[in-house]
Amino acid sequence: MTVNFSPDRTAAVIIDPALSESEKRGLVPLDALHRKNVIDPMSALISQLLRMSRSDGPCAGVTQVFTGSSRFDVNIIAGSTKADEIECRAVHQPIAGHKPSGNDRPTIAVIAFPKTERVGGLRLPTRIEVPLSLGTITVRRVA
């Protein structure tokens, strides 16, 4: 899959091999509007982590992401409060290009930052938890 971005939208999408009709069947339609003001998944991850690491209130923001075959939002909201860390929740909200699950529960990842520690002016995540169908994957930064 290759996606080329222009400043305010996707310029071109190439999927090789193309999705078959059976793979497309039942997907929420993806139209031109879903390709405006979006960024790719890697840029979304890096930009959100950089924004969050510099902020004293990192748990706010929405990123519109386009993968080439699907469009979703990632909403960053406040999580639980702990004495030594700031916990944010990254809520995945599918928009188009996915099969409706009938399940209204969004996928929610956790990103935890230390309240005080900053490395080179950045507050780096200490823990990231991502739920998967088989369980939760947890990545911890060890000092």
C-alpha positions as CSV (number, residue, x, y, z in Angstrom):
1,M,0.0,0.0,0.0
2,T,1.3,3.4,-0.9
3,V,-0.3,6.7,0.2
4,N,0.9,10.1,-1.0
5,F,-0.2,13.1,1.0
6,S,-0.6,16.7,-0.1
7,P,-0.8,19.5,2.4
8,D,-4.5,19.1,3.2
9,R,-5.6,15.7,1.8
10,T,-4.3,12.4,0.4
11,A,-3.1,12.9,-3.2
12,A,-3.0,9.2,-4.3
13,V,-3.5,5.7,-2.9
14,I,-2.2,2.6,-4.5
15,I,-3.1,-0.8,-3.1
16,D,-1.3,-3.7,-4.8
17,P,-2.8,-6.2,-4.9
18,A,-6.1,-4.4,-4.9
19,L,-8.8,-5.5,-2.4
20,S,-11.1,-8.1,-3.9
21,E,-14.9,-7.5,-4.0
22,S,-15.4,-10.0,-1.1
23,E,-12.8,-8.0,1.0
24,K,-14.7,-4.8,0.2
25,R,-18.1,-6.2,1.0
26,G,-19.7,-4.9,4.1
27,L,-17.1,-2.1,4.7
28,V,-18.3,1.4,5.8
29,P,-17.8,3.4,2.6
30,L,-14.7,5.5,2.3
31,D,-15.2,8.7,0.3
32,A,-13.2,11.8,-0.7
33,L,-14.2,13.7,2.5
34,H,-12.5,11.0,4.6
35,R,-9.2,11.8,2.9
36,K,-9.1,15.5,3.9
37,N,-7.0,16.9,6.7
38,V,-5.6,13.5,7.6
39,I,-2.1,12.1,8.3
40,D,-0.5,8.6,8.1
41,P,-0.4,6.3,11.2
42,M,3.3,6.7,11.9
43,S,3.2,10.5,11.7
44,A,0.1,10.5,13.9
45,L,1.9,8.4,16.6
46,I,5.1,10.5,16.5
47,S,3.3,13.9,16.4
48,Q,1.0,13.0,19.3
49,L,3.8,11.6,21.5
50,L,5.9,14.8,20.8
51,R,3.0,17.1,21.5
52,M,2.1,15.1,24.7
53,S,5.6,15.0,26.0
54,R,6.0,18.8,25.8
55,S,2.7,19.6,27.4
56,D,1.8,20.1,31.1
57,G,-1.7,18.9,30.2
58,P,-1.0,16.2,27.6
59,C,-4.4,14.4,27.7
60,A,-6.3,16.3,25.1
61,G,-6.4,16.3,21.3
62,V,-7.8,14.5,18.2
63,T,-5.8,13.1,15.3
64,Q,-7.4,12.1,12.0
65,V,-5.6,9.1,10.5
66,F,-5.8,7.6,7.0
67,T,-4.1,4.2,6.3
68,G,-4.9,4.0,2.6
69,S,-7.8,1.7,3.2
70,S,-9.4,3.0,6.4
71,R,-10.0,6.3,8.2
72,F,-10.1,6.6,12.0
73,D,-9.7,9.2,14.7
74,V,-7.5,8.9,17.8
75,N,-8.9,11.0,20.7
76,I,-6.6,11.6,23.6
77,I,-8.5,12.1,26.9
78,A,-7.6,12.1,30.6
79,G,-7.3,8.7,32.3
80,S,-7.0,7.8,35.9
81,T,-5.0,10.0,38.3
82,K,-2.0,8.6,40.2
83,A,0.5,10.3,42.5
84,D,3.5,9.9,40.3
85,E,2.1,9.8,36.7
86,I,-0.2,11.4,34.2
87,E,-2.3,8.7,32.5
88,C,-3.9,9.5,29.1
89,R,-6.3,7.3,27.2
90,A,-6.0,7.1,23.4
91,V,-9.5,6.2,22.1
92,H,-9.7,4.6,18.6
93,Q,-12.8,5.6,16.7
94,P,-13.3,4.0,13.3
95,I,-14.8,6.3,10.7
96,A,-14.7,4.5,7.4
97,G,-13.1,1.5,5.6
98,H,-13.9,-1.0,8.3
99,K,-16.6,-3.6,8.9
100,P,-19.2,-2.5,11.5
101,S,-18.7,-4.7,14.5
102,G,-22.0,-4.1,16.2
103,N,-19.9,-3.5,19.3
104,D,-20.1,0.2,20.4
105,R,-17.2,-0.1,22.8
106,P,-14.1,1.7,21.4
107,T,-10.6,0.4,21.6
108,I,-8.7,2.3,24.3
109,A,-5.0,2.3,24.7
110,V,-3.2,3.9,27.8
111,I,-0.2,6.2,27.6
112,A,1.4,7.0,31.0
113,F,3.9,9.9,31.6
114,P,5.8,10.8,34.8
115,K,4.4,13.9,36.5
116,T,7.8,15.5,37.0
117,E,10.6,13.8,35.1
118,R,11.7,15.4,31.8
119,V,14.5,14.2,29.7
120,G,16.0,17.0,27.4
121,G,12.8,19.0,28.0
122,L,10.5,16.1,27.0
123,R,8.3,14.1,29.2
124,L,8.8,10.6,27.8
125,P,6.1,7.8,28.2
126,T,6.8,5.3,30.9
127,R,4.1,2.9,29.9
128,I,2.0,2.2,26.9
129,E,-0.8,-0.4,27.0
130,V,-2.6,-1.5,23.9
131,P,-5.6,-3.9,24.0
132,L,-5.6,-6.7,21.4
133,S,-8.1,-9.5,20.8
134,L,-5.8,-12.0,22.7
135,G,-5.0,-9.7,25.6
136,T,-3.1,-6.5,26.3
137,I,0.4,-5.7,25.2
138,T,2.3,-3.5,27.6
139,V,5.5,-1.6,26.8
140,R,7.4,-0.2,29.8
141,R,10.3,2.2,29.8
142,V,12.9,1.2,32.4
143,A,15.0,4.0,33.8
